[in-house]
Amino acid sequence: MSATSPPTGAWNPFVPKLVTLLRQGYGPDDLRHDLLAGLTVAIVALPLSMALAIASGASPASGLTTAIVAGLLISALGGSRVQIGGPTAAFIPVIFNIIDQHGYDGLVLATLMAGAILIVAGVMRLGTLVKYMPQPVITGFTAGIAVSIFTSQIKDALGLDIERLPADFFERWQVYFQHLGSINPAAAVLAFGTLVLLVALRRYRPRWPAFLIAVVAASVVVLASGLPVDTIASRFGGIPTELPVPHWPQFDLAMVRALLPSAFTIAFLAGVESLLSAVVADGMTGGRHRSNGELVAQGIANTASALVGGLPATGAIVRTATNVRAGARTPVAGVAHALFILAFVLLAAPLADYVPLPAMAGLLLMVAWNMSETERIRQLMRAPVGDRVVLLTTFALTVMFDLTLAVEVGVVLAAFLFMHRMSDVVALESDVGLIDEDREDAEEPTAESDQRAGLPDGVEVYRVSGPLFFAVANRIDDVLRAIGTPRVFILRLRRVPLIDASAVTALENLIERCRRDGICLVFSGLQPQPRDVLRRMGIVPDGADLHFVDDFPAALALARKVVEAPAAAAR
C-alpha cells in the first residue's frame, strides 16, 4: 500500500481521520492554517466551556478540563476531518439532575458508563442508525433543552438570593417567583448589557469572538465600578492552574442501576449531536466522516474526561462550524484548540476569577436562543399533523420531565406514525385504477441502466419508489455525491405516495447543494400529498434552479432545453 492509499480492511471505519490525512501528506502551510483555526476556536470555547459547566451545576474548571481532554481525544481519534469536541448545552439539564440526585461521583459513573456504551455502539457499527432519528424528535428535544437552559439562568441573570435551585421545571419557577424581592439590580443590568452586546456583535461584527469580548468587557466593568455581583472566584474559589489527577468514583450496584437510564441519555446525546455535527461539517467541506469511528472516539473521550473530573462531551456544531470558517484543514486544528485552552489554564487561569456570573448567564441566554430553532419549529408546524404531534410532545416532555422520557416517547410516536402512514400506502397501492394511470412509467424499462440510456450529455436521472420518510430521506444526498455534478438532475417521484418532514429537510439540503453547484433540479411526477407538503413547508419551483413537471417526458424536454441553451448562446 502506498503512502497515499486509504487504509483497507475490517478496521478501516475505526482508523482516525487524523491518521488518514497525515498519510496523505501534511505540510507547513497545512499546519499554519490548522494552528490559526485552533486558536480561533479556543477563543470561542474558553468562556463557553466555563459557562456551560456553571449552568450544569459543576465548577468552571470542569468545563475547561472537558474542553482540553475530551476535545483533544475527539479530534485525535475521531472520524471527522474538522470536528471540535467539548461540553455542549444539550447536556446541561441531564448533568444538573444527576449532580442534584447523586452528587459528582454519580455524574462520573454515568459518564463512564456512557463512554462504554458509545464504544460498544461504534464497534457494533451502529453509527449509521442516527439517520433513523426523525427530525421532529430532534427539533423537539433541542428546543426543550433551550427552554431548560433559559430557565436555569434566571437566578444568576437577576442575582436572586436562592441557596439551592430545584431541578424540576415548575418548582424552579415557583422558587423564582417567591424570591423576586431579592433581585440584584446590578446583576440584572450586567446580564442584560452582556446580552445586548452579544446581539450587537452578532449583527455588526459577526466574525469577531463575541463571547470572549462580552465576558472580558463585563469583567472590566465589574472591576472598574465594584458592582456587587458574584464572580467565579467568589462562588467557586477560582480556577486551578493544573489539571486534576484521575479519580475513580465510589459506587455500588444500586447506584449503577439508578444511573443506567442517565448513562444511555448521555450516550444518546453524545452520539446524535456528534454525528449531526459531523454531517454539518461534511456539508461545509465536501468531506465524508466515519460515523462508527466517531462513536468510538466519543466513547474514549467521555471516559477520559470523567476520570479527570470533566463533564460529558460531544461534537459541538457551532465550534465545528467556526473551525471550518477559520480555515481548518485536518484534525490537528482540534488538537491545537485543546492545547491552547491548556496553555490558558497553566499560564493565565487567575484572570478568569474576575468573570462575573451574570455575564455568564447572559452568554447562556444567547446560547439558549441559538438552540431554540424557531425557524425550524415554524416550518415543522406546517408539516402533516402527525409530525406536529411528535414535535410538540417531545418538546413538552423535555421541558416538564426529562430528556430520556421525551426521546423514548417521541421515537415511539414517530414509529407508530410511520406504521399508520404505511397502512395508507398499502391502501393506495392496492388501487389498480391509480396504478394503471401511471402509463409513462409502465411503458419504460425498469432497470436503472435502461432508464438512463439515451439521456442527453450533462443530464442524470434518479427514481424514488415508495414512501419518502425519515428512515430513507438522508440517502438522497448520497445519490448526488455518487453521480458527480451534472448540468441537470431529474428526480423522478411519481412512485412516491407520501413524504414527511424529515424528507423535506433532506430535499432542502439537495436543493441547496444543487443551487450551490449550478445544477438545475427537476422534480418529475409529484403526487398530490408530496406536492402539498412541499408547498406548505415552503418548497416551490422558482423556474430557474428548481422545476416541477408532470411526467418524465416533460422532464427530458426541459433538460434538453437547459443543456442546449449554453450552446445556442455560444453560436
C-alpha positions, -999 to +999 in steps of 0.1 A: +000+000+000+014+034-010+017+063+014-013+080+000-036+049-003-065+048+021-065+021+047-084-010+039-099-040+058-124-046+085-110-019+108-110+009+082-141+026+097-122+030+130-090+045+117-088+081+130-092+107+103-060+123+116-040+092+106-056+091+072-049+127+064-013+126+077-006+096+055-018+117+025+008+143+033+009+173+057+030+204+051+039+237+068+010+255+051-015+230+065+000+234+100-003+272+097-040+270+088-047+245+115-030+265+142-048+297+133-081+278+132-074+261+166-066+294+182-098+309+168-119+281+182-101+281+216-111+318+219-147+308+214-145+277+236-128+293+266-158+314+280-184+289+267-168+259+284-169+277+318-204+289+313-218+255+303-202+239+334-216+266+357-251+261+342-248+223+347-242+227+384-204+220+382-174+242+386-160+262+356-127+243+359-146+211+350-157+227+318-122+237+308-109+202+317-136+187+294-126+210+265-089+201+270-091+163+275-122+153+255-116+180+229-081+166+222-092+130+221-122+136+199-100+154+173-071+129+175-091+097+174-124+107+157-137+100+122-143+136+111-118+160+095-127+191+114-149+181+143-144+201+176-155+183+208-162+195+243-190+203+267-223+214+250-255+229+260-275+198+253-260+181+284-270+209+309-303+196+322-290+160+323-259+168+342-278+191+366-303+164+375-275+138+380-255+160+403-286+171+422-296+135+429-264+115+430-236+141+435-205+145+414-195+108+418-228+099+402-220+121+372-186+104+368-201+070+370-229+079+345-203+094+321-181+063+324-210+040+315-220+063+286-184+061+273-186+023+274-220+024+256-206+046+228-176+024+223-198-007+220-222+011+197-193+021+174-177-014+174-212-028+165-213-003+137-245+014+149-233+049+139-254+049+107-286+044+128-286+081+136-302+087+102-333+070+116-339+097+142-369+117+130-365+155+125-395+164+147-379+145+176-345+162+172-361+196+169-385+189+198-358+179+224-334+206+212-360+233+217-369+218+250-333+219+261-331+256+251-361+263+274-344+244+302-312+264+298-331+297+298-349+286+330-317+277+347-301+311+341-328+333+357-312+331+391-278+344+381-292+368+355-313+386+382-289+379+411-316+362+431-307+351+466-315+314+463-294+289+482-305+258+463-323+257+430-346+227+424-343+206+392-380+204+384-392+230+359-424+241+377-408+240+412-379+261+398-403+288+385-422+287+418-390+294+437-381+323+413-414+340+419-410+335+457-377+353+456-384+382+432-379+406+461-342+397+462-334+409+427-299+424+424-303+454+401-266+454+393-267+418+382-298+423+361-282+453+343-250+434+337-267+403+323-289+425+301-259+446+289-240+414+281-269+401+261-273+434+242-235+434+234-237+399+221-266+407+198-249+438+185-216+420+178-235+392+161-252+417+138-225+442+131-193+422+137-202+386+131-166+375+126-154+388+160-152+364+190-184+378+206-185+355+237-149+364+247-154+401+241-186+402+261-171+383+291-140+405+291-160+437+288-183+427+317-153+417+338-137+451+332-169+469+341-172+450+374-135+456+383-137+493+375-170+500+392-170+475+420-205+462+412-218+439+440-222+407+418-210+372+421-178+362+403-162+329+396-137+335+424-164+344+450-186+314+443-161+287+432-128+299+448-111+304+414-097+280+388-068+257+395-037+261+374-032+224+368-053+195+355-068+172+382-054+137+388-076+107+377-103+099+401-123+066+403-159+072+417-173+055+448-204+035+437-224+003+443-247-019+422-278+001+433-262+033+420-253+016+387-289+006+382-302+041+392-278+058+368-281+035+338-310+055+322-290+086+325-259+069+310-280+059+280-292+095+277-257+109+278-246+083+252-275+091+230-269+128+231-232+124+226-238+101+196-266+121+180-250+155+184-215+144+173-228+127+142-251+156+133-221+180+138-200+157+115-227+158+089-228+196+090-190+197+087-192+174+057-216+197+040-193+227+046-161+209+035-173+183+010-157+155+030-171+123+045-169+113+081-166+078+096-196+075+118-186+044+137-150+056+143-165+089+156-186+070+181-156+050+194-137+083+198-166+099+216-167+069+240-129+071+247-131+109+252-160+107+276-143+080+296-111+100+299-130+132+307-149+116+335-118+101+351-101+136+354-131+155+367-146+166+334-181+166+321-198+146+293-186+158+258-196+156+222-191+173+189-201+209+191-218+222+159-211+259+164-175+254+173-170+229+145-185+255+120-162+281+135-133+258+129-142+253+092-147+290+086-114+297+103-097+276+076-090+243+094-078+215+071-072+185+094-080+173+130-047+190+140-068+222+144-090+204+170-059+192+189-044+227+187-076+242+202-074+219+232-037+227+237-044+264+235-070+261+263-045+240+283-020+269+279-046+293+293-052+271+323-015+267+331-005+303+325-035+326+329-063+309+348-063+335+376-077+360+351-109+340+349-115+346+387-129+381+379-155+369+354-190+379+368-216+352+368-244+375+355-223+379+323-220+342+320-258+340+324-263+365+296-240+344+274-260+313+281-293+331+274-279+338+239-269+301+236-305+291+246-319+314+219-295+300+193-307+264+202-344+273+201-346+266+163-376+289+160-375+289+122-374+251+121-403+249+145-424+273+124-416+252+093-425+219+111-457+234+123-468+234+086-459+197+083-486+169+085-504+167+118-486+136+129-452+153+127-466+182+147-478+159+174-444+143+177-426+177+178-449+192+205-449+160+226-411+157+226-408+194+234-432+193+263-418+162+278-382+175+276-392+207+294-416+192+320-400+158+328-367+147+313-349+141+281-348+103+284-386+101+286-390+127+258-369+108+233-384+075+241-419+087+236-410+108+206-394+079+188-422+055+196-448+081+184-428+085+152-427+047+147-465+044+152-470+074+128-449+056+102-468+024+106-501+043+102-487+060+070-475+027+056-511+013+061-523+042+040-497+034+013-508-002+011-544+010+005-532+034-022-511+008-040-539-017-040-559+007-061-555-008-095-570+021-113-544+045-099-515+023-109-530+018-144-530+056-149-492+057-144-486+048-180-453+066-187-435+046-160-452+013-170-441+017-207-404+023-198-377-001-188-374-007-151-337-012-149-317+018-137-292+015-165-320+013-192-337+043-176-306+064-182-299+051-217-302+079-243-300+107-218-285+140-232-250+148-221-249+165-187-283+150-176-287+125-148-318+109-135-328+090-104-361+074-095-375+070-060-400+042-054-420+041-022-427+065+007-400+091+013-399+092+051-373+098+079-356+063+076-346+069+039-345+106+035-308+110+043-299+087+014-310+114-012-278+134-007-257+103-014-272+100-048-258+133-059-225+125-044-223+093-064-231+108-098-210+139-096-220+174-109-244+171-139-259+201-156-295+188-149-306+164-122-340+148-126-356+133-095-385+110-105-411+110-077-442+095-094-438+064-073-436+083-040-471+083-025-462+103+007-434+124+022-427+136+058-409+165+074-375+148+076-377+140+039-385+177+033-353+186+052-333+162+031-348+177-001-339+212+011-303+201+015-304+186-020-318+219-034-292+239-017-264+217-029-277+219-065-281+256-063-245+260-050-231+237-077-251+253-105-272+221-111-308+225-125-330+203-103-362+188-117-389+170-097-409+148-120-444+134-114-451+147-079-483+131-064-508+152-045-496+145-009-459+152-016-467+183-036-490+197-009-465+190+019-437+207-001-459+237-008-469+241+028-433+238+040-420+264+016-405+244-013-420+257-045-405+258-081-386+290-089-384+285-127-346+286-126-329+262-101-359+241-093-387+229-116-418+207-110-431+189-141-459+164-146-441+134-161-407+121-172-410+131-209-417+167-199-386+165-176-365+153-205-377+180-228-369+206-201-335+191-196-327+193-233-336+230-233-313+237-203-284+217-218-288+232-253-292+268-240-255+275-235-246+260-269-272+282-286-260+312-268-224+305-279-235+304-316 
